[in-house]
Amino acid sequence: MPKNVNPISLILFAITLIIIYFLFSFERENKKDIVFGCSAALSGPLQENGIDYTNGIVCGFKAANDAGGIQNRHVKLRVLDDQYEPFITSKNITSLMLDSDLFGILGVVGTPTSEEALKITARTQIPFLMPLSGAEFLYNYPYKHLFTLRPSYADEARRMVKHMQKKNIHKIAIFYQNDSYGLASLYALQQAVRSTPIKIVAEGVYNRNTLSIHYAFNEITKAHPETVIIGGALKPTVEFIRKTAQFNPNLTFYTFSFVGYEPLRKALLSENLKNVPMYMTQTVPPLSKNLPEIALFKRLYKHYYPSKEPTSIAFEGYLASQIILKALSNSSTLSRSSFEHSLSKLEFSLVDRQMVRYSKTYHRGLQNVYLLPLNSETGGDVDE
């Protein structure tokens, strides 16, 4: 060793080379993944929705990766927990978008959280994909970077009203969450009944992430409606139906899909409410339906999540993953711009003979809305 070379300097130089090697190796490995970002409730009162929806997306991605990926690259979903709080969503989306190679924001869960994510993604036009919300602002505004999968709350409300008219119901009330999700449910219902004899005779609200239903219960029951429509989360919905059905056993209940069909049905049946007429609108086919897409999803979900039961929300997440994978497969190069171009002209049969037809000016996915009785043993659509 030459006398003028300091051994400590050599050691530091060697360590620096090792660090640089591993940093660049990590970067090279990272470049092999096609990454989407997500903010969803993985903890808190809405965690079942967040976990189920993201599990469904990841289930589809894992199956594709195990089959070789997209051009030998793996597709990943990077999920950050927002506890269904919009201010956390804002931090999460901002953090995720620091990755310049991110292909898009996928699978944000909830209306107030989607509203926050949409504001941020609109500034940079990074793709905002398949949020778990049917709020009207996701459908009626010309956001070129936004693609939806599920029908809107307006579509769901029209399906409820159609069924109510068959049952000759005229006086209804609505119980809803005091935030943009609840207001979106209220607005959808108001629009759906506008040209019908059905009248909204009472409204009752509760605060998000609470069980404060007492005020809403009083406001609604004193108006003596025939039916109550619910735009709420799981636990307050169960508590409200239990309490209100005890007060008036003749009431009929309808809920929007966001609450989650399987967990709500299980909770309500455990409350000895089998004789209470209860319905839920659903944006994907019921899992009891004999469809090849459902059979494949159930098989894959059992493989990747053996300790969890498949749910409709997980199935919706899985369907979202199939759209993403199809667009990636059709991309000329694996870049964000090529992916967006491919997504904007995507046309294929997704589920239950429903086509997804995206174009440069049309970014809505599924159209069918199902209506499921919550106290049925089979869980099929009311029209089956």
Buried (B, 14 or more C-beta within 10 A) or exposed (E): EEEEEEEEEEEEEEEEEEEEEEEEEEEEEEEEBBBBBBBBBBEBBBBBBBBBBBBBBBBBBBBBBEEEBBEEBBBBBBBBBBBBBBEBBBBBBEEBBEEEEBBBBBBBBBBBBBBBBBEBBBEEEBBBBBBBBBBBBBBEEEBEBBBBBBBBBBBBBBBBBEBBBEEEBBBBBBBBBBBBBBBBBBBBBEBBBEEEEBEBBBBBBBBBBEBBBEEBBEBBBEBEBBBBBBBBBBBBBBBBBBBBBEEBEEBBBBBBBBBBBBBBBEBBBEBEBEEBBBBBBBBBBBBBBEBEBBEEBBEBBBEBBEEEBBBBBBBBBBBBBBBBBBBBEBBEEBEBEBBBBBBBEBEEEBBBEBEBEBEEEEBBBBEBBBBBBBBBEEBBBEEE
